[in-house]
Amino acid sequence: MKLIAGLGNPGARYADTRHNIGFMIAEAFAARHDLSLKRKGHQAFFGVGRAAGVEVVVLLPQTFMNLSGASVRSACQSFSVPPADLVVVHDEIDLPFGELRLKAAGGHGGHNGLRSIAQQLGTGEFLRLRVGVGRPPGEGDVSGHVLGPFSAAERPFLEEVVTAGAEALECLLTEGLTAAMNRFNNRNLVGIK
């Protein structure tokens, strides 16, 4: 069984922000496989079922980003999912908007959601789907950038990015990490820098 955790912040205020791209992709992936995310538990909404022939749990932590680890740890323990079978989908300011990057493990890179998960699990050895949201112009406010809405230039491409993220998850499940990395890494979907 794989656990796919899309990261974001709960509530209408954050629904369309860059920080919630993990939620958007996890929801799109679940919808493509008719998985309802209406179950409540583990401080999250979640669904359980089969996707691309694999048993999966799709989790949307409702703890706010900085505390995502408590929700993810609870679900991993309940479903007996080891860190190696966890896939965390999150926004990444160090990638330009429209770029995806699958990664096997690593540090948190300043991302508070990843920091919380690594602290709660006691390891950074989990898979990540990093979704580029770019950095603010110049020395702009990073927090304001990720908690802000997508720009007018980005919005027309958002659906394409979300769909590609869901496809990357499917490829990861069916063909493995190396194949998914070869297909999706370092390919900018929209060409906005």
Backbone as CSV, one residue per row, in Angstrom:
resi,resn,N_x,N_y,N_z,CA_x,CA_y,CA_z,C_x,C_y,C_z
1,MET,0.838,-1.190,0.000,0.000,0.000,0.000,0.879,1.248,0.000
2,LYS,0.455,2.248,-0.771,1.137,3.544,-0.808,0.252,4.591,-0.142
3,LEU,0.875,5.536,0.518,0.153,6.662,1.089,0.600,7.919,0.356
4,ILE,-0.347,8.596,-0.268,-0.075,9.851,-0.972,-0.626,10.976,-0.122
5,ALA,0.256,11.826,0.370,-0.144,12.951,1.218,0.042,14.244,0.433
6,GLY,-1.066,14.889,0.120,-1.008,16.208,-0.513,-0.992,17.259,0.574
7,LEU,-0.022,18.165,0.523,0.101,19.174,1.579,-0.588,20.471,1.191
8,GLY,-1.132,21.124,2.211,-1.791,22.406,2.021,-2.309,22.904,3.348
9,ASN,-3.082,23.964,3.288,-3.727,24.533,4.466,-5.234,24.420,4.290
10,PRO,-5.968,24.068,5.361,-7.419,23.943,5.236,-8.106,25.299,5.177
11,GLY,-9.316,25.292,4.652,-10.150,26.486,4.670,-10.156,27.246,3.358
12,ALA,-11.257,27.963,3.141,-11.465,28.704,1.891,-10.405,29.779,1.671
13,ARG,-9.895,30.349,2.758,-8.908,31.434,2.649,-7.664,30.987,1.871
14,TYR,-7.291,29.701,2.000,-6.061,29.214,1.396,-6.287,28.361,0.145
15,ALA,-7.543,28.150,-0.216,-7.880,27.153,-1.239,-7.129,27.342,-2.552
16,ASP,-6.958,28.566,-3.002,-6.357,28.805,-4.317,-4.938,29.343,-4.239
17,THR,-4.253,29.063,-3.135,-2.900,29.583,-2.961,-1.849,28.595,-3.460
18,ARG,-0.656,29.110,-3.688,0.452,28.266,-4.153,0.772,27.153,-3.152
19,HIS,0.662,27.460,-1.872,0.977,26.486,-0.821,0.043,25.269,-0.892
20,ASN,-1.094,25.405,-1.557,-2.082,24.325,-1.611,-2.006,23.486,-2.884
21,ILE,-0.961,23.638,-3.652,-0.837,22.842,-4.880,-0.782,21.346,-4.563
22,GLY,-0.261,20.970,-3.404,-0.251,19.562,-3.002,-1.663,19.016,-2.832
23,PHE,-2.540,19.804,-2.186,-3.947,19.430,-2.071,-4.548,19.248,-3.460
24,MET,-4.308,20.229,-4.344,-4.933,20.219,-5.671,-4.564,18.959,-6.452
25,ILE,-3.288,18.595,-6.404,-2.837,17.423,-7.165,-3.352,16.137,-6.537
26,ALA,-3.334,16.033,-5.212,-3.861,14.835,-4.549,-5.353,14.674,-4.851
27,GLU,-6.095,15.768,-4.841,-7.527,15.722,-5.152,-7.761,15.307,-6.599
28,ALA,-6.955,15.830,-7.514,-7.097,15.456,-8.928,-6.775,13.982,-9.132
29,PHE,-5.727,13.498,-8.475,-5.365,12.088,-8.557,-6.510,11.221,-8.042
30,ALA,-7.065,11.578,-6.887,-8.177,10.816,-6.310,-9.382,10.818,-7.251
31,ALA,-9.698,11.974,-7.829,-10.852,12.070,-8.733,-10.672,11.188,-9.959
32,ARG,-9.446,11.115,-10.482,-9.178,10.280,-11.658,-9.414,8.801,-11.378
33,HIS,-9.370,8.424,-10.101,-9.519,7.015,-9.729,-10.754,6.770,-8.858
34,ASP,-11.703,7.715,-8.923,-12.975,7.594,-8.201,-12.790,7.296,-6.713
35,LEU,-11.787,7.933,-6.112,-11.565,7.802,-4.672,-12.178,9.010,-3.974
36,SER,-13.113,8.772,-3.089,-13.716,9.844,-2.319,-12.786,10.220,-1.162
37,LEU,-12.609,11.508,-0.960,-11.758,11.990,0.136,-12.613,12.579,1.253
38,LYS,-13.692,11.893,1.593,-14.627,12.415,2.584,-14.499,11.753,3.952
39,ARG,-13.677,10.713,4.050,-13.489,10.084,5.363,-12.699,11.038,6.254
40,LYS,-13.019,11.044,7.547,-12.328,11.916,8.499,-11.570,11.051,9.497
41,GLY,-10.347,11.421,9.753,-9.501,10.728,10.709,-8.073,11.157,10.495
42,HIS,-7.221,10.899,11.456,-5.799,11.256,11.342,-5.621,12.759,11.138
43,GLN,-6.548,13.551,11.701,-6.526,15.011,11.520,-6.505,15.358,10.036
44,ALA,-7.299,14.640,9.256,-7.257,14.782,7.802,-8.576,14.335,7.187
45,PHE,-8.740,14.674,5.914,-9.695,14.005,5.047,-8.888,12.992,4.254
46,PHE,-9.464,11.815,4.038,-8.716,10.813,3.294,-9.652,9.846,2.590
47,GLY,-9.070,9.092,1.675,-9.786,8.043,0.971,-8.868,6.856,0.784
48,VAL,-9.473,5.679,0.701,-8.726,4.439,0.526,-9.318,3.688,-0.651
49,GLY,-8.463,3.131,-1.495,-8.952,2.361,-2.637,-7.810,1.918,-3.528
50,ARG,-8.173,1.588,-4.763,-7.170,1.169,-5.741,-7.010,2.257,-6.790
51,ALA,-5.763,2.535,-7.130,-5.454,3.503,-8.176,-4.324,2.924,-9.004
52,ALA,-4.523,2.835,-10.295,-3.503,2.284,-11.193,-3.073,0.891,-10.726
53,GLY,-4.041,0.131,-10.201,-3.767,-1.238,-9.775,-3.064,-1.385,-8.438
54,VAL,-2.921,-0.284,-7.696,-2.190,-0.298,-6.432,-3.124,0.168,-5.313
55,GLU,-3.046,-0.500,-4.161,-3.802,-0.044,-2.989,-3.184,1.276,-2.503
56,VAL,-4.036,2.290,-2.351,-3.531,3.596,-1.937,-4.419,4.218,-0.868
57,VAL,-3.793,5.055,-0.059,-4.492,5.993,0.816,-4.109,7.376,0.300
58,VAL,-5.096,8.221,0.050,-4.834,9.616,-0.320,-5.264,10.466,0.866
59,LEU,-4.332,11.272,1.360,-4.505,12.003,2.610,-4.356,13.504,2.384
60,LEU,-5.295,14.276,2.940,-5.213,15.738,2.934,-5.186,16.209,4.384
61,PRO,-4.004,16.375,4.979,-3.938,16.809,6.382,-4.663,18.141,6.586
62,GLN,-5.396,18.239,7.677,-6.139,19.463,8.003,-5.528,20.183,9.200
63,THR,-4.257,19.953,9.435,-3.556,20.484,10.606,-2.901,21.836,10.368
64,PHE,-2.962,22.344,9.168,-2.145,23.444,8.683,-0.756,22.897,8.377
65,MET,-0.147,23.508,7.399,1.091,23.003,6.801,2.166,22.657,7.837
66,ASN,2.401,23.560,8.772,3.524,23.401,9.699,3.392,22.223,10.648
67,LEU,2.192,21.644,10.731,1.951,20.520,11.631,1.532,19.260,10.861
68,SER,1.797,19.222,9.577,1.374,18.103,8.722,1.885,16.757,9.213
69,GLY,3.030,16.754,9.870,3.652,15.501,10.285,2.793,14.659,11.206
70,ALA,2.038,15.294,12.098,1.193,14.538,13.033,0.148,13.729,12.272
71,SER,-0.460,14.345,11.278,-1.469,13.671,10.465,-0.856,12.532,9.647
72,VAL,0.271,12.816,9.002,0.931,11.819,8.158,1.407,10.638,9.006
73,ARG,1.998,10.917,10.155,2.472,9.834,11.021,1.318,8.947,11.480
74,SER,0.219,9.562,11.873,-0.952,8.804,12.312,-1.457,7.878,11.217
75,ALA,-1.556,8.390,9.983,-2.033,7.568,8.873,-1.042,6.460,8.528
76,CYS,0.248,6.783,8.531,1.265,5.765,8.244,1.182,4.624,9.260
77,GLN,1.013,4.970,10.542,0.922,3.951,11.577,-0.349,3.123,11.425
78,SER,-1.470,3.784,11.192,-2.754,3.098,11.099,-2.807,2.126,9.921
79,PHE,-2.216,2.523,8.794,-2.278,1.700,7.586,-0.997,0.888,7.373
80,SER,-0.111,0.903,8.353,1.156,0.151,8.289,1.944,0.482,7.014
81,VAL,2.037,1.780,6.734,2.783,2.254,5.561,4.155,2.731,6.030
82,PRO,5.243,2.086,5.607,6.576,2.555,5.981,6.925,3.830,5.222
83,PRO,7.874,4.621,5.730,8.250,5.856,5.039,8.590,5.662,3.562
84,ALA,9.184,4.538,3.201,9.561,4.295,1.804,8.354,4.213,0.873
85,ASP,7.149,3.977,1.435,5.930,3.894,0.623,5.041,5.131,0.787
86,LEU,5.603,6.180,1.365,4.920,7.465,1.509,5.365,8.383,0.367
87,VAL,4.389,9.041,-0.266,4.674,10.046,-1.296,4.055,11.361,-0.838
88,VAL,4.882,12.377,-0.641,4.409,13.689,-0.202,4.421,14.634,-1.408
89,VAL,3.273,15.251,-1.676,3.136,16.192,-2.787,3.117,17.597,-2.201
90,HIS,4.066,18.440,-2.623,4.184,19.760,-1.992,4.679,20.815,-2.963
91,ASP,4.412,22.070,-2.610,4.894,23.212,-3.369,6.400,23.356,-3.157
92,GLU,7.065,23.887,-4.175,8.532,24.034,-4.112,8.934,25.377,-4.726
93,ILE,9.424,26.284,-3.874,9.798,27.610,-4.377,11.107,27.582,-5.166
94,ASP,11.904,26.549,-4.996,13.181,26.482,-5.701,13.056,25.891,-7.102
95,LEU,11.828,25.649,-7.543,11.570,25.245,-8.926,10.650,26.282,-9.555
96,PRO,10.857,26.597,-10.827,9.952,27.546,-11.473,8.545,26.987,-11.596
97,PHE,7.574,27.877,-11.667,6.194,27.454,-11.845,6.093,26.540,-13.071
98,GLY,5.406,25.426,-12.895,5.189,24.507,-14.011,6.193,23.377,-14.085
99,GLU,7.166,23.347,-13.194,8.150,22.263,-13.226,7.864,21.277,-12.098
100,LEU,7.953,19.991,-12.423,7.762,18.919,-11.448,9.086,18.228,-11.220
101,ARG,9.280,17.726,-10.010,10.503,16.981,-9.720,10.186,15.907,-8.701
102,LEU,10.321,14.654,-9.099,10.191,13.527,-8.173,11.540,13.293,-7.517
103,LYS,11.503,12.945,-6.242,12.728,12.785,-5.474,12.528,11.667,-4.465
104,ALA,13.571,10.855,-4.265,13.447,9.681,-3.403,13.476,10.029,-1.922
105,ALA,14.265,10.997,-1.525,14.437,11.327,-0.110,15.155,12.661,-0.034
106,GLY,15.479,13.096,1.180,16.249,14.326,1.319,15.863,15.102,2.546
107,GLY,16.364,16.332,2.602,16.063,17.224,3.713,14.768,17.969,3.464
108,HIS,14.519,18.971,4.308,13.274,19.723,4.160,13.450,20.990,3.334
109,GLY,14.684,21.447,3.139,14.917,22.627,2.320,14.165,23.863,2.777
110,GLY,13.869,23.942,4.077,13.140,25.094,4.591,11.629,24.974,4.490
111,HIS,11.130,23.877,3.917,9.680,23.684,3.784,9.140,23.140,5.106
112,ASN,8.269,23.902,5.752,7.807,23.530,7.085,6.965,22.259,7.114
113,GLY,6.245,21.977,6.052,5.482,20.735,5.991,6.402,19.528,5.958
114,LEU,7.434,19.592,5.130,8.412,18.496,5.065,9.166,18.360,6.381
115,ARG,9.518,19.495,6.990,10.222,19.472,8.274,9.375,18.739,9.321
116,SER,8.103,19.060,9.378,7.205,18.439,10.341,7.089,16.935,10.104
117,ILE,6.958,16.528,8.848,6.832,15.099,8.531,8.111,14.352,8.902
118,ALA,9.254,14.905,8.525,10.532,14.250,8.840,10.729,14.137,10.350
119,GLN,10.347,15.182,11.091,10.466,15.135,12.554,9.562,14.061,13.143
120,GLN,8.335,13.994,12.667,7.371,13.028,13.212,7.733,11.588,12.843
121,LEU,8.256,11.379,11.641,8.606,10.027,11.207,10.006,9.626,11.659
122,GLY,10.814,10.612,12.028,12.196,10.329,12.421,13.103,10.041,11.235
123,THR,12.662,10.408,10.037,13.450,10.176,8.829,12.956,11.058,7.688
124,GLY,13.863,11.362,6.770,13.498,12.056,5.538,13.439,11.102,4.356
125,GLU,13.463,9.804,4.663,13.499,8.777,3.608,12.100,8.455,3.114
126,PHE,11.455,9.449,2.516,10.157,9.245,1.880,10.181,9.940,0.527
127,LEU,9.305,9.504,-0.364,9.255,10.052,-1.716,8.579,11.417,-1.701
128,ARG,9.005,12.258,-2.644,8.394,13.586,-2.767,8.076,13.856,-4.228
129,LEU,6.947,14.514,-4.448,6.651,15.133,-5.727,6.669,16.621,-5.466
130,ARG,7.760,17.256,-5.910,7.955,18.684,-5.714,7.318,19.414,-6.901
131,VAL,6.497,20.405,-6.609,5.746,21.114,-7.647,6.159,22.578,-7.623
132,GLY,6.802,23.012,-8.686,7.341,24.357,-8.728,6.290,25.445,-8.649
133,VAL,6.514,26.391,-7.735,5.674,27.590,-7.652,6.524,28.852,-7.792
134,GLY,7.830,28.688,-7.991,8.728,29.820,-8.182,8.929,30.632,-6.917
135,ARG,9.856,31.563,-7.030,10.141,32.482,-5.918,9.510,33.840,-6.217
136,PRO,9.283,34.632,-5.173,8.786,35.986,-5.426,9.868,36.812,-6.119
137,PRO,9.478,37.829,-6.866,10.464,38.660,-7.563,11.428,39.324,-6.590
138,GLY,12.681,39.441,-6.994,13.689,40.117,-6.177,13.858,39.445,-4.833
139,GLU,13.827,40.238,-3.798,13.934,39.720,-2.431,12.566,39.717,-1.761
140,GLY,11.540,39.430,-2.544,10.163,39.478,-2.048,9.889,38.509,-0.912
141,ASP,8.760,38.708,-0.258,8.334,37.924,0.902,7.922,36.520,0.469
142,VAL,8.708,35.523,0.888,8.441,34.134,0.500,7.118,33.656,1.092
143,SER,6.870,33.970,2.355,5.630,33.540,3.003,4.410,34.119,2.279
144,GLY,4.473,35.400,1.973,3.378,36.032,1.238,3.202,35.429,-0.142
145,HIS,4.308,35.024,-0.753,4.264,34.414,-2.094,3.546,33.076,-2.058
146,VAL,3.955,32.186,-1.155,3.345,30.851,-1.151,1.924,30.878,-0.607
147,LEU,1.617,31.842,0.264,0.256,31.946,0.790,-0.633,32.822,-0.086
148,GLY,-0.080,33.299,-1.204,-0.847,34.117,-2.130,-1.399,33.301,-3.291
149,PRO,-2.323,33.893,-4.032,-2.910,33.194,-5.176,-1.940,33.137,-6.356
150,PHE,-2.199,32.226,-7.266,-1.410,32.159,-8.493,-1.633,33.434,-9.295
151,SER,-0.598,33.849,-10.013,-0.666,35.101,-10.777,-1.566,34.938,-12.008
152,ALA,-1.896,36.075,-12.612,-2.706,36.051,-13.829,-1.995,35.293,-14.948
153,ALA,-0.668,35.360,-14.975,0.099,34.636,-16.002,0.117,33.131,-15.724
154,GLU,0.041,32.747,-14.456,0.104,31.333,-14.078,-1.238,30.623,-14.176
155,ARG,-2.308,31.329,-13.849,-3.629,30.682,-13.736,-4.058,29.899,-14.977
156,PRO,-3.808,30.389,-16.199,-4.247,29.616,-17.365,-3.567,28.252,-17.480
157,PHE,-2.426,28.070,-16.811,-1.673,26.822,-16.915,-1.852,25.915,-15.695
158,LEU,-2.589,26.393,-14.696,-2.681,25.659,-13.434,-3.294,24.271,-13.622
159,GLU,-4.360,24.183,-14.406,-5.000,22.878,-14.626,-4.037,21.896,-15.282
160,GLU,-3.239,22.379,-16.218,-2.254,21.523,-16.877,-1.203,21.011,-15.885
161,VAL,-0.767,21.879,-14.999,0.216,21.486,-13.985,-0.380,20.458,-13.037
162,VAL,-1.608,20.680,-12.603,-2.276,19.751,-11.686,-2.464,18.395,-12.359
163,THR,-2.898,18.396,-13.606,-3.077,17.138,-14.340,-1.758,16.397,-14.487
164,ALA,-0.698,17.119,-14.825,0.619,16.482,-14.959,1.085,15.908,-13.625
165,GLY,0.788,16.594,-12.529,1.133,16.071,-11.215,0.423,14.763,-10.923
166,ALA,-0.866,14.697,-11.248,-1.627,13.454,-11.058,-1.067,12.346,-11.941
167,GLU,-0.678,12.685,-13.168,-0.088,11.691,-14.075,1.263,11.209,-13.562
168,ALA,2.033,12.109,-12.965,3.329,11.714,-12.398,3.132,10.716,-11.263
169,LEU,2.103,10.924,-10.446,1.809,9.978,-9.371,1.416,8.612,-9.941
170,GLU,0.608,8.621,-10.988,0.205,7.367,-11.628,1.416,6.634,-12.187
171,CYS,2.292,7.367,-12.849,3.505,6.772,-13.413,4.384,6.192,-12.309
172,LEU,4.488,6.904,-11.205,5.262,6.426,-10.059,4.711,5.089,-9.557
173,LEU,3.383,4.990,-9.470,2.758,3.762,-8.971,2.912,2.592,-9.943
174,THR,2.784,2.876,-11.234,2.747,1.781,-12.211,4.117,1.407,-12.767
175,GLU,5.007,2.401,-12.887,6.286,2.146,-13.547,7.492,2.313,-12.631
176,GLY,7.284,2.883,-11.451,8.376,3.055,-10.513,9.005,4.434,-10.569
177,LEU,9.855,4.701,-9.582,10.440,6.031,-9.419,11.334,6.434,-10.587
178,THR,12.204,5.543,-11.027,13.149,5.911,-12.086,12.413,6.304,-13.364
179,ALA,11.425,5.510,-13.759,10.663,5.819,-14.971,9.918,7.138,-14.824
180,ALA,9.334,7.361,-13.645,8.597,8.608,-13.417,9.539,9.811,-13.433
181,MET,10.718,9.655,-12.837,11.698,10.742,-12.861,12.128,11.047,-14.294
182,ASN,12.396,10.003,-15.074,12.825,10.201,-16.462,11.765,10.915,-17.285
183,ARG,10.510,10.640,-16.984,9.428,11.218,-17.781,9.057,12.634,-17.346
184,PHE,9.113,12.904,-16.044,8.559,14.169,-15.544,9.585,15.165,-15.024
185,ASN,10.743,14.716,-14.553,11.697,15.663,-13.975,12.299,16.573,-15.034
186,ASN,12.534,17.818,-14.616,13.225,18.811,-15.463,12.492,19.132,-16.755
187,ARG,11.193,18.960,-16.757,10.395,19.300,-17.927,9.418,20.390,-17.496
188,ASN,9.642,21.614,-17.963,8.728,22.684,-17.599,7.505,22.619,-18.489
189,LEU,6.358,22.592,-17.859,5.092,22.410,-18.583,4.593,23.670,-19.250
190,VAL,5.028,24.828,-18.773,4.414,26.066,-19.240,5.401,27.097,-19.765
191,GLY,6.655,26.976,-19.416,7.648,27.918,-19.920,7.612,29.284,-19.279
192,ILE,6.941,29.423,-18.128,6.966,30.697,-17.383,8.148,30.638,-16.422
193,LYS,9.037,31.587,-16.490,10.199,31.610,-15.597,10.019,32.672,-14.539
